[in-house]
Amino acid sequence: MKRLTLLFIVGLLTFNTFAQERERTPIGGRPDIKGDLFLDFGFNTLNNKPDDLQTRFFPSRTFNAYYQHPFNLFGEGSGFTFNPGIGIGTDKLAFTEGRTLFNNPAVGTSSSRLQAIRDVYGNDIQVNTNVVAVNYIDIPLEIRYHFNKSNYKKSMRVAVGGKVGFLMNAHTKVAFEDANGLERKIKDRQNYGFAPIRYGVHTRLGFPGFNIWGYYGLNQVFQKDKGPFGTEANQINFGVSFALF
């Protein structure tokens, strides 16, 4: 996933380099390229979840890389733009009490249950890493209002919109050390019953090169009756982002 994200960013930078005329940029300034390449960093949590499905805050992180292209609304200089885009979204869920997702054989292959890692790999282990990673192709859509109508790049802005995401893959990552000092790292790639499509609303408060953002998922994170405890939880994400151009 890290390689795919890097290729996405490099590809966009290369495309824009050849698509735009070469222009001089002041030292320390941002390249004058049409559109925005955002790198979002933040945290996520599950909303409307049972008490048994708690997650740890700091390890439950979100990273997104989105390119969005502006289209003027109501004429140039109105302050309003429509900004569709495309990108890659990654969410990590870190469950409490040394538990992670495993397949639920009573439900089927595309399902999951929450189970203690020691119940599967042994009671005498020391768990060092325990996360679930879920990766999406996202299509963000925003309507922005720019307060500086003569120079959008240097303007404070407010954006509201939504996004639709398509599940690429999901996996658990567990690293532990047994009583003999043997270190093991296990990555198990499965669907785990995650919904194949996600959608929700988001907002962004932006400054030149820097943004604060939030996302509220409108659909359930897991397919109906396929997730742990039959949960109907949805997702809340929030954080900060930086514009590379």
Buried (B, 14 or more C-beta within 10 A) or exposed (E): BEEBBEEBBEEBBEEBEEEEEEEEEEEEEBEEBEBBBBBBEBBBBBEEBBEEBBBBEEBBBBBBBBBBEBEEBEEEEEBBBBBBBBBBBBBBBBBEEBBBBBBBEEBEEBBBBBBBBBEEBEEEBEBEEBBBBBBBBBBBBBEBBBEEEEEBBEBEBBBEBBBBBEBBEBBBBBBBBEEEEEEEEBEBEBBBBBBEEBBBEBBBEBEBBEBBBBBBBEBBBBBEEBBBBEBBBBBBBBBEBEBBB
